[in-house]
Amino acid sequence: MSLAGELVQGDFDRTTLILAIKEDCLGCRSVLESPADAFGDVATLVVAARASTEPWWGATSHQLVVSDLLLQQLDVRWPPFYVLIDPVAERVVTEGVVFAPEQVREEIAPYLM
């Protein structure tokens, strides 16, 4: 679901960075407030199990969905966490803990070449 409560459906058709965040995580604020290209030239999806009423949630430039089911399917148990996936090869390229957009961008950059 989107923050507006609309159903979100789709397929992953290219390398995608999925960022799992928590609704009560002040450290996740930098992810939500980062520009659309903060993580490099990669499709980005931000996922949370529950939504927050904090204003920066509604102002994000990233696609944001609220889906506990998606987090379960990705086996993400402890956000903040990221997973870089390659849907064509059907594999996880890399994964790690989210501290800041710059850190994630640096960690995934070698896999985007």
C-alpha positions as CSV (number, residue, x, y, z in Angstrom):
1,M,0.0,0.0,0.0
2,S,1.1,3.5,-0.6
3,L,0.9,6.1,2.2
4,A,-2.4,7.2,0.8
5,G,-3.7,3.7,1.2
6,E,-3.7,2.8,-2.5
7,L,-2.8,-0.7,-3.6
8,V,0.7,-0.9,-5.1
9,Q,1.4,-3.7,-7.5
10,G,4.2,-4.3,-10.0
11,D,7.1,-6.5,-11.0
12,F,10.8,-5.9,-10.5
13,D,12.3,-5.8,-14.0
14,R,15.7,-4.3,-13.4
15,T,18.3,-4.1,-10.6
16,T,16.5,-2.6,-7.7
17,L,17.6,-1.3,-4.3
18,I,15.1,-2.1,-1.6
19,L,15.5,-0.1,1.6
20,A,13.6,-1.5,4.6
21,I,12.9,1.2,7.2
22,K,11.0,1.4,10.5
23,E,8.3,3.9,11.3
24,D,9.9,5.0,14.5
25,C,13.5,5.2,13.3
26,L,14.9,8.7,13.4
27,G,18.0,7.5,11.6
28,C,15.7,6.5,8.6
29,R,14.8,10.1,8.2
30,S,18.0,10.7,6.1
31,V,16.9,8.0,3.7
32,L,13.4,9.5,3.2
33,E,14.7,13.0,2.9
34,S,17.5,12.1,0.4
35,P,17.1,13.1,-3.3
36,A,15.8,10.5,-5.8
37,D,19.4,9.9,-7.1
38,A,21.0,9.6,-3.7
39,F,21.8,5.9,-4.1
40,G,23.2,6.2,-7.7
41,D,21.7,5.0,-11.0
42,V,19.5,2.3,-9.6
43,A,15.7,1.9,-9.1
44,T,14.8,2.4,-5.5
45,L,12.0,1.2,-3.4
46,V,11.5,2.1,0.3
47,V,9.5,-0.4,2.3
48,A,8.1,-0.3,5.8
49,A,5.9,-2.7,7.8
50,R,3.9,0.2,9.2
51,A,3.5,3.9,8.2
52,S,4.5,6.9,10.3
53,T,2.7,10.2,10.6
54,E,6.0,12.1,10.6
55,P,6.0,14.8,7.9
56,W,9.1,13.6,6.2
57,W,7.4,10.3,5.3
58,G,4.9,12.1,3.0
59,A,7.6,14.4,1.5
60,T,10.0,11.6,0.2
61,S,11.0,11.6,-3.4
62,H,11.4,7.8,-3.3
63,Q,8.7,5.3,-4.0
64,L,7.5,4.2,-0.6
65,V,5.2,1.3,0.2
66,V,3.9,-0.1,3.4
67,S,4.0,-3.9,3.2
68,D,4.8,-6.2,6.0
69,L,4.3,-9.1,3.5
70,L,7.0,-7.8,1.2
71,L,9.5,-7.5,4.1
72,Q,8.6,-11.1,5.1
73,Q,9.1,-12.4,1.5
74,L,12.5,-10.7,1.3
75,D,13.3,-12.2,4.7
76,V,14.1,-8.7,6.1
77,R,13.6,-9.1,9.9
78,W,15.5,-6.1,11.4
79,P,15.2,-2.8,9.5
80,P,16.9,-0.5,8.7
81,F,18.3,-2.9,6.1
82,Y,18.9,-2.8,2.3
83,V,18.8,-5.5,-0.3
84,L,20.1,-5.0,-3.9
85,I,18.3,-7.4,-6.1
86,D,18.8,-8.6,-9.7
87,P,15.4,-9.9,-10.8
88,V,16.7,-11.1,-14.1
89,A,19.2,-13.4,-12.5
90,E,16.8,-14.0,-9.6
91,R,19.3,-13.3,-6.9
92,V,20.3,-10.9,-4.1
93,V,23.3,-9.0,-5.3
94,T,24.3,-7.6,-1.9
95,E,22.7,-6.6,1.4
96,G,23.6,-4.6,4.5
97,V,22.5,-2.3,7.3
98,V,21.4,1.2,6.5
99,F,23.2,4.0,8.3
100,A,23.0,6.8,5.7
101,P,22.3,7.2,2.0
102,E,26.0,8.0,1.3
103,Q,27.1,4.8,3.0
104,V,24.6,2.6,1.1
105,R,25.6,4.3,-2.2
106,E,29.2,3.6,-1.6
107,E,28.6,-0.1,-0.7
108,I,26.4,-0.9,-3.7
109,A,28.4,1.1,-6.3
110,P,30.7,-1.7,-7.3
111,Y,27.7,-3.9,-8.1
112,L,26.1,-1.3,-10.4
113,M,28.9,-1.2,-13.0
